[in-house]
Amino acid sequence: MEFEQSATPEMIEAANAIVAQEKSNAKNWRCHLMCACLLGLLFVVNLMRGSKKNPSIINIQKCGGLDWTLFLGTIIFYVFIFYLNVLKVQENE
């Protein structure tokens, strides 16, 4: 059994609002800026922590307390940002 429903003015208005929101360049630029900032933060943290080939730029001891604090702090920060973005998407639905 097929069910046909014609669009009500409210449905058309809601669809037009979604289209207008998706067309917005400002929303996309904010997303790109946030991604660039998070990528920059990841790059800086990796420089501060160092690697086997490259030493830390601030002389952090590998597997020391500050090294683990930076590592775990970065993971917690990224999870927090992920959570905020999920809330933001759910709010827009």
Contacts in CASP RR format, 6 or more apart in sequence:
PFRMAT RR
TARGET T0000
AUTHOR 0000-0000-0000
METHOD contacts of the structure
MODEL  1
MEFEQSATPEMIEAANAIVAQEKSNAKNWRCHLMCACLLGLLFVVNLMRG
SKKNPSIINIQKCGGLDWTLFLGTIIFYVFIFYLNVLKVQENE
7 15 0 8 1.000
21 27 0 8 1.000
21 92 0 8 1.000
34 81 0 8 1.000
38 78 0 8 1.000
38 81 0 8 1.000
41 74 0 8 1.000
41 77 0 8 1.000
42 74 0 8 1.000
45 70 0 8 1.000
45 71 0 8 1.000
45 74 0 8 1.000
47 56 0 8 1.000
47 57 0 8 1.000
48 56 0 8 1.000
48 57 0 8 1.000
48 58 0 8 1.000
48 60 0 8 1.000
48 70 0 8 1.000
49 56 0 8 1.000
49 60 0 8 1.000
49 62 0 8 1.000
49 67 0 8 1.000
49 70 0 8 1.000
49 71 0 8 1.000
50 56 0 8 1.000
50 57 0 8 1.000
50 60 0 8 1.000
50 62 0 8 1.000
56 62 0 8 1.000
56 67 0 8 1.000
60 66 0 8 1.000
60 67 0 8 1.000
60 70 0 8 1.000
61 67 0 8 1.000
END
